[in-house]
Amino acid sequence: MDDVTRGVDSLLVVSIVAALAPFVAGLLPGSRIPQVVIMIVGGIIVGPQVLGLAETQSIELFTNVGLGFVFLLAGYELDLAVIRESAGRLALLAWAITAVLALGVVGLLEATGLVRAFVPIAIALTTTALGTLLPILRDNDMLSGRFGRYVLAAGATGELLPIIAVALFLSANNSFVAIISLVSMGGLAFILAFAPRILRGRRRLAEIFVAGEHATSQITLRLSIVLLIALIAISARFGLDVVLGAFLAGVVLHRWAPGDVRALEGNLDAVGYGFFIPVFFISSGMGLNVRSIIEAPLRLLVFFALFLMIRGLPALLVYRHALSRTERLQMAFITATTLPLLVALAEIGLRNGTMLPENAAALVGAGVLTVMVYPAVAVAIGSRQEAKL
């Protein structure tokens, strides 16, 4: 069987899992399990460790685009004005406390010989999976109102600051080159996103742009995808220190995207959540080393608890004057939910030989568990409070 045939067969299997995920989620009685979890579990089942119906290597390109869409849509949801408000300042304070705690705890784990990759694991414990959380929070109306702004600010800092940390401390090059890469990437994102406005200054081009914005041309959507693919192409040439620049692309698109922004958001959701993002999560499940987790389950449980203790619990202190007790508990479990960055961090640690394979598997497995458990707990806390009122 040639590479093309294997790729098509794997993509067909992955597409079937993605299509079945919402049905499985809807048929499970009383279940609040997010679809992303079902897709990851589905990936484990169809992957090489169980049924062997699909392989990750043959769909790697689609997986990378899916990862890009996860961060692009997360960045698109970020309102830069939130960072300048009290919600943003409190989010930065909470993340700073988390970073200090992570450095201390991981330092102790390294001293005892339990971990070898100090920096990747410390960064991992400061992350929040805003992109993964968005569909869950939307479905449960947790992004609206005052609480939603605090959630978005906390999620944004939990993705943006770890991304910067990855670029600075885990770059394949030195830190100076990493900084130049980040600045260059941000400049490229701005130019590509702002270019359509410049073109619209010409009458004929403006007519073409307006005529094709909602027609089969889908000009704005195509330009947005050019931006995303350009950043992924840069990543392929310069390494993972710039791959997460898709987040910056989303930020830029949200603020400077031309034309009908609402339509663009709907189109990006359709393309991302409709195909590429499911491929990323299913592929992540296919690549998960389940055997390693089964052989050392305690590692997974330790990471699972540390995410809540280090990333989540500071919310109880930081937001004591801004949110109610119920909202602070919800915030703790929401901010402790993580996954996509863990996959990237595990890959970096394995590639440079600093992370033990069992820790890489446990880290990703714990991230999967946080997505399964913590958002459901946050939703249940809110539902119980509403029932009392």
N, C-alpha and C positions, 0 to 999 in steps of 0.2 A: 504494500500500500504506500503510495507516494505521499509527500508532505502536504500537497494540496488536498488530497482526499481525506487525510487524517484531520486536517484543519477544518474542512467542511463538516465532517462527521462530528467532531468535537463541538463545533459551533451549533450544529443542529441539536445536540443533546443539551447544551447549555441553554439554548432558546426554549426548549421544552420545559426545562426546570424553571426558567424565568416566567413562562406563561402559566405554569401550574401553581406558582408560589401564592398568588392572591386567592386562588380557590382553596388551597390548603389552609391558609390563614383564616378564611371565612368559615370553613367547615369545622375547624377545631372548636369544640364546645367551650364557651366561656373563656376562650384564649385571648390574651393580649400580646401574644408573641409577635414582634415586628416581622415584616416580610423579609428584611435583610437577614434575619437569623435563619428563616426557613430556606433562603437561598444559599446561605453558607452550609447549612446541614445538607441541603440537596447537593451541593458541590462535593461534600465529603462522600456522599453515597455514590454518585456517578463517577467520582475520581478514581485514580489508580490504586488507592488503598482499599477500596471496597469492590465496586462493580467493574471498574476499569473501562468505562464507556467513553471517557474523554480524558484529554491530557492538556496540561496548562501551556506547554511549549508551543503548541500549534495555534493557540489563540492569544498569544502574548501581546500582539499589537492591540487587539480589541480591549484586553485587560488594561493596558497602559492608558488608552483613551478613556476607559471607564474611570480609572483612578483620577485622571485629569478632570473629568466631569464632576466627580465627587467634590473636589476642591474648588472648581470653578463656581459651582452652584452655592457652595458654602460661602465663598467670597462675595458672590452676587447678593446674598442675603445680608451681608454686612453693611450697615449704615454707618459711615465714618463719623457722622455727627454724634452717634451714641457714645463713642470713645471719649468725646469731649464733655459729656454730661456726667452727672454723679454716678450713673450706672457704669460707665466706662472706667471711672476712677476707682470705684470699688472692685470692679473686675480685675484691674491691674494689681490692686493691693492683694486680692485673693490669690492671684497667680504668683505673685512674688513670695507670699507665705508658702505656697505649694512648692515653689522651686527650692526654697531653703530646706523645707522638710524632706524633699526628695533627695537633695544632696546629702543630708545627714543620714537618712535611712539607708540609701544605697551604699554610702561609705561604710556603714556597719556591715552590710551584707557582703561587700567586697572583702572586708577585713576577715570575715569568717569563712571566706572561700566559696560562698554560695553563688556569687555572680562574678563574672570576669569583665563584662562590658559596662564599666561605670557610667560613661556619658550617655550611650543610647538608652539604657534603662532609666537613668535619672530623667532624661527628657521625656521618655514614654509616660512616666508617672505624672507629668504636668499637662498632658494633653486632654482635650475634650473633642468628641466626634460630632462637631456641629453639622457637618454634611450628612452623617448617618442619622442624626437626631431630627433633622428638619421634617421628613415625612411623618414621623411619629408625633412631633409637637404640633404640626399642622392638623393632623387628624383629630387631635384632642384639644384643639383651640387653645394652645398654650403659648402662642406667639403674639397674641393680641394684647392690647392694654399695657399698663405699667409693668407688670410682671414679665411680659414678652420682651420688653426692651432690656431688662436686666438679664434675661436668659440669653438673648442675642449677644449682648456685650460680653458675658462670661464665656459663651461659646467661641466668640471671635478671638478673644485673647488666648483661649485654650487651643486654638489652631494656629493663629498667626505667630505668636511668640515662640512656640516650639518649632515652627517652620524656620524661623530666623535662626534659632539655636542649632538646628540641623545643618543649615548652610554654613554657620560660623565654626562649629566645633566638630562636624563630621564630614567636612568637605574632603573630596579626594585631593584637592589642592591645598595651598596654605590659606590662612584666614583672610589675607589681603585679597587674594584672587577670588575668594568666596564673596567678599563684600562687593568687589567690582562686578561679579556675576549677578548678584542680586540687584544692584543699581542698574546695570545694563538691561536685565530682564524687565525690571519695572519700567524703564524708558521705552523698551520695545512694546510692552503691553499698552502703554499710553499712546504711542504713535499709531499702532494698528487699530486701536479702538477709536482714536480721535480722527483718523484719516477720513472716514465717511463724511464727517461734518465739513471738512475742507472741500471735499469733492462736491458737496451739495451747494457750494457757493457758485458753481457754474450752472447756468440755467438748464442746459440739455441734460447734464448729468443728474441734476436735481429731479428732472422729470422722469428719467429712467429709474432713479432711486425710489421715488414715491410710487411709481407704477408697479415696481417689482417687489415692494416691501411685503405685501400680503398675497401676491400672486404666486404662480409656480416658481418664480425666481427666488423668493425668500431671501432677498439681498442681505438684510440685517443678520439673519441667522447664519448665512454662509460666511459673512465677514467675521462673525463671532467665532465660528468653528475654525476659520483660518488662524485667528488669534490663538486658540487653544492648541491646534496642531503645530503651529510655529514654535510655541513654548515646549511642547513635547519633543519636537525635532532638536531643539537646542539641548534639551535634557539628554537625548540619546548621544550627543556629541561631547557634552561636558560633564555628565555624571549626575547623580542624585542630588547634588547640592543646589540644582536649579529646577528639578522636576516639579516641585510643589509650587512653582511660580504660577500655576493655574489658579491658585487662590488669589494672587494679585490680579490676574486677568479678570476674575469675577468681580473684584472690587472696582476695577477700572470700568468694566462694562456697565455696572450698576449706576455709576455716576455720569459717564460720558457716552453711553450707547445712544446712537441717533434714532430718530423715528419713534415708532410706537413701542415704548418700553414694556408695556403690559403684554403686548403680543409676543415680543421677544422672550420675555420670561416664560410664557406659556410654551413657546416653541422649544426653548432650552430644556424645560422640564420634560417635554414629550420625547425629545431625542435622548436626553440623559437618563431619566428614570424609565423610559420605555425600552431602552436596549442596553446602552453602554454601561451604566451603573450596575444593573443586574449581572452583566458579564463579569465585572470586577469582583463582586461579592461571591458569585458562584466559583470563579477561578480561585479566590482566596481559600474557599473551603476545599477545593480540589488539592491545593498545595499544602494544606495543614497536616503536620506530622502527628496524626492521631495516636499512633503507636507510642511515640515518645511521651505524650501526655498520659496515656494509660499506665505506662511504666513508672511515671513520677507525678502523680496527681497533686501531691502536696505543693509543688512549685506553682501550679496553676492557681490553687486556692490562696496561696500567699499573695500572688500578684493581684488576684481578684479583690482581696481585702485591702491591699495597699492602695489601690486606685480610689477606694472610698475614703480611706483614712487620710491620705495625703492630698488628693485632689478635691474630694468632696467636703470633708468636714470643716475646712476653713470657712466655708460659706455660712456655717452656723454662727460664727463670730463676726465676720466682716459685714454681713447684711442684717445684723441684729436691730439696727435703727431704721432700716429701709424696707424690710419685708416682714410679714407676719411669720409666726413660728412654722405654720404649715408650708408657706412659700419657701422658707429657708430649708426645710427638710426636702422639699421638691428640688430646690436648687442643688443641694448636696448630691442627690442621686443623678440629676441631669448632668452636672459637670464631671461626675466620676465615670460617665459613659464614654468609651473610647474604642477605636478600632483601626481606621484607615492608616493613620500615622504609624501605628504599631507594626503593620505589615512592612512599611518602608524602613522603619528602624530595625526590624528583625533582619531584613535583607542586607542592610548596611553592616550590621554586626556579624552576620554569617560570612559576608563577602570579604571583610577585612580580617576575619579570624578572631575578633575580640569577644564574640558572644558564643556561649555554649549552645549547641543545637537544641538541647532539652530546654534551655531558658528561652530560646527564640520561639519554640513551639508553645511553651507554657504562656509566654507573654501574649501571643496572638490568641491562644485559646481563652485566656482570661479576658481579653478584649471582647471576644465573641460572647462570653458569659455576661459581661457588663451590659452589652446591647440587649441580651435576653432578659436580664433581671432588673437592672436599675431604672430604665425608663418606665417599665411596668409598675415598679414600686412608686415612682413619682406620680404616675397617673392615678394609682390606687389611693395614694394619700390625698390627692385633690378631690377624687370622687367621694371619699369618706367624709371629708370636710363639707362638701356640698350637701351630702345627705343629712348632715346634722343641722344645716341651716333651714 
